[in-house]
Amino acid sequence: LIGWGVAAGTYPVRRAYGEALVRILADGSVEVESSSIDMGQGTYTILAQTAAETLGVRADDVVVKLGDSRFPRAGVTGGSRLAGVMTGAVYKAATSALDQLVGLAISDPRSPFHALQANTLVVANGRIASPRGDGPDVSVAELLKSVGRDHIEATGDTMPANSTPEDRYKNYTTIAMSVPHTEGDYSRHSWCAHFIEVRVDEDFGTVRVSRVVSALDSGRLYNPKLAESQWKGGIIMGIGQALLEEGIVDRRHGRIVNDNLADYLVPTNADIPDIEVISVGIPDLHSSVLGGKGVGELAIVGVAPAIANAVFHATGKRIRDLPITLEKLI
């Protein structure tokens, strides 16, 4: 028996406080520091890309340092919030460092750009020059060397520009309590829709997901490849929620019976079909500094209802408690 089901999902965009430091070194390389962490979601990559894009250097020339409490403060990694928070902090820090660099270029008498106007200079590919091509063209390293500096650094954060030190301290000490997703005239959300095909064995009642096509709106994607991987991971988690995962409690003693990965069932490669994910998002500047929204957990939402709808389409049986197992269908 074959059935098709569809369901939609939403996940709130929560914001929190985060800081980053960007340092431009005399050899032209860049360092980014923050106490935030990367536990596999790609924070190192997207922060390097953000700094590189803002400063006009190669991502390979950016070294990202994370996970040290000596570095600028940052929020927790959770709730699909860190990317939006930290890319904004890095962007602001990099922009400030770039402004310092251009300011140094036009103000220091030792600079080849001394007395020029700031709007007559551009920084790209690790070099600083006039966009008209009628003036000096030197590397960032050469400029810093000419003015006797070994680096320039700046910090950035996700607080409003008029925030006081007390505001910043309050936001840091309540960092686990992120900014609500509804604020003023705006309600910030990521969105998705899942279209799922299932095949149900009419003799045994076993359910197999045979195809998934999902459309997702996570705003601007800082790295499309990483976003696609996280979306697919979320869909796999949703398949597990719908068909396999269940905490079994011994009612006599209140103990969880399957409290290990031998007895608690999760999807394996054999359980996962072809998954197609389609990004339909556009940058949402009400949600974050650079327009991105949550990616990690969004794709989980709506998968189980879509599978339940597909099972109903195939069998005519409406299952309203998870997981959908063969004994509930027979």
N, C-alpha and C positions, 0 to 999 in steps of 0.2 A: 504494500500500500504506500502510495506517495502523497505527500501533503506539502502545502506551502503556507507559510505564516509570515506576518509582518508585525513589527512593534517599534515604537519610538522610545527614545530615552533622553534624559537631560542630567547634567551634573553641574552643581553650582561652582562658579569661579570665585574662590576665596583668595584674598590677598593678605599678605603679612609683611613684616618689616625685614629688610635685608640690606646689608652693606657690602661693598666690594672696593678693593684698591687696585688701581691700574698703574703700572710702573713702566715707563719707556726708558730703556737702557741705552748707553752710549754706543753699543754695537748694533743698534737698530732692532733688537729683540724686545719683546714685551712680556711682562709678568702680570698675572691676575691672581689676587689673593682673596679668599673668603673662607669663613669657618663652616659654610654649607658643605654638604657631602654628596658624593656620587656613589650610589649603591647599585649601579647598573643601568640607570635611566638615561645616561648620556650627558650629564651636566658638564663634564670636562670638555666635551666636544662643542656643545652649543655656546658655552662661555668663551671658548677660544674663537669660535666663528663670530660671535658678537663683537668682541674686542677687535678682531682683524678687520671686519667690515667697517667699523666706526673709525679706526685709525688708518685705514688704507695700507695694511700690511698683509702678508700671507698668514694663514692660520697656522702653518708650520712654524712660524716665528713667535708664536704665543705659547707661553708656558703657564698653565693653570695650576694653582696650588690650593687645595681644599682640605677641610677636615682638621684644622688646627685651631684651638681656642685662642691662640695669639693673633690670629687673623681677624679682620673686621667681622662683626657679628652678622648672623643670618638666622633665618627661621628654620623650622623643622622640615625634613624631607617627607612630605605626606600630604594627602588631600589634593593632589594634582596642582600644587601651587608654586613649587620651587622654581620652575623654569621661568614663569612670568615674573616672579619677584627678582631673581638674580640676573636675568638678562637686562632688566630695567636698571638695576644697580650698576652693572658693568657698563652699560651704555652711557649712563650719566658720568661715571668715573672716567671712561675713555674720552668722552666729549670734553670734560674739564681738563684732562691731561693734554688733549689736542689744543685747546684754547691757550693753555700755558705755553705750549711749544711755539705756537704762532706768535703769542705775545712776546716771548723771549726772542724770537727771530727778528721782530721789528723794533724791539726796544734796546737790545744790547748793542753797544757801539762796535763790538767785535764781530757781530753777525754780518754775513754778506747781504742780508735783507734789511739792514738797519735803515730806519726812517721810511720804509714803505708802509702802505696801508694793509691792515689785516685782511680785508676783502680782496686783496690782489694776490693772495697766496693760496695754494692748494697743497694738500698732503695726500699722496697716493703712491702705492707700491714702495713704501719705505723712503720716499723722497719728498722734498719740499721745494716748490717752484712756483713761478708765475704761470697762470693758466694760458697766458698769451704766448708763452715761450720766448719772451724778450728780456729775460733777466737771469739771475743765477739759478742753477738747478743742482742741488746738493742732497746727499742722503741725510736722514735724520741723525745718523751717527756722526757725519761730518759737521753738522750744525752744532750738536752738543759739544763736540771736541773744540770747535772754534770759540765757544763761549765759556769753556772751562767747566762744563757740567758733566757728571757721569750718569745722571738720570733725571727724569722728571716723573713725579707721581701725583696722583689725585685720588680721592675717594668719592664714591657716589652711593646714594641710598634711595629707598623707595618712599621716603617721607615727603610730604609737600614742602615746597621751597621755603615757606615761612615758618616751619616747625622750630620750636624752641628746644634747647637741650633737655628740658623736662618732658616735652612731648616724646622725644626720641627714647629717653630712658623708660618712660611708661610703656611705649610700644614694645620695647625689647623685653621688659619684665613680664609682659602679658603676651608673649610671642605665640604661645600655643593657641591663644584666642584670636584667630585671624579676623580680619575685617569682614563683616557680613557680606554676602553676595548681593544683598539688596541695599542700595545706598542712594538717597536722593530720588531722582527721577528714573534711575536705571536699576534693572535686575540683571545680573551678569550670569550667563549660563553657557556651557557647551551643549551641543545637540547631536543626536544621532538617530538613524533609522536602520533597522536590520531586516533583511529579506532572507528567509531561511527555508531550505528544502529538507525534508526528512523522509526516511524510508522505514516503515514499520512492518516487521515480520508478522503476518496475520495469524500464524500458528503459535508463535512463542511470545509475541508482544514486545520483542526487543526493538529499540529505537536507535537508528543511526542518522546522524546529521550528514547529508550528502553534499550540501553546497551552502555557502554563506556569501551574501553580497551586502556590504554595509556602507552607508553614506554618513560621514561624520563632519561636524563643524567644530574645529578647535581653534578658529581664528587663524592668525599667521602661524605657519609651521617653521620653527627655527631650524629644524633639520628634518625634511620630509621622510628620509629613510628611517630615522629613529622613531618618528611619529607612527609610521606604518607598522614598525615592529611592535610598538607598545599597543597600538590598536588591535593587532592580531592577537597579542598576548591577552588582552582584555576579553576578546571574543572567546578565546579558549577557556578562560576562567568562567565565562558565562555558560559555555557548554557543560563544564563540570558542575556548575550550580544547578543546571536544569536536569541533568541526567544521572549524575554520579554521587555528588558530595552530600553527605548526611552525617550529622553527629548523632550517634546512637547512645542513649542513656539507659543504664540499668535502673529501673524505677524502684527496685528494692533498696538499693544502696546510694542512688544518686551519682553513680560513677559513670564516666564516659567509657564505653566499651571499646570503641575504635579510635583510641588516642594515639595512633601511630600511622606511619605511611605504608604499612603492610595491609592494614584493614580499612583505612580511610581512603576511599577511591578518588583518584584524580585522573583527568584525561591523559592518555598516552598518544603517541604519534598515530597509532592505528585508529584512534577515535576522532581524529581531526581531518576534515575534508579540505577541499580547495576553498580558500578564503580570499575574497576580493574586497579591498577597502578603497573608498573613493573620498577624497577630501573635497568638501563643498564650502569650506570656510573662507571668510575674508577677514583681514585684520580688524580687530575690535579694540580701539584705543580707549574705550571706557573700562576695559577689563585689565589691561596692563600697559606699561610704557610703550612697548613695541607691538602691541596688538595681538599677542598670543593668548590662548585660553587653555584650560586643562586638557591633557591628553590621556594620562595614564589610566585613570579609572573610568573614564567616560564610556569606553566600548563595552564594559561589562553590563552596563545598564540596558535593559531591553532585550537581551539575548534570550533569557529564559521565557519571557512572555511570547516572543516570536516562535520559539520551539514549541511551546504549549499550543499556540494557535495552529502551527503546522500539524501537530499530532491530532488536534481536533478535526482539521480539514481531512486528514487521512483516515481517521477511524470513527469520527463522530462522537468521541468521548472527550469530555471536558475535564481535565485534571487540574485541580486548584491547590495542590500542595506538592512541594518539591522534596526530593527529586522525582522525576517521572520514571517509574520503574515498571517492569513487566507485570508484577503482581497487581498494580493499579490499573492496568489495561485489560488484563484477562478477566 
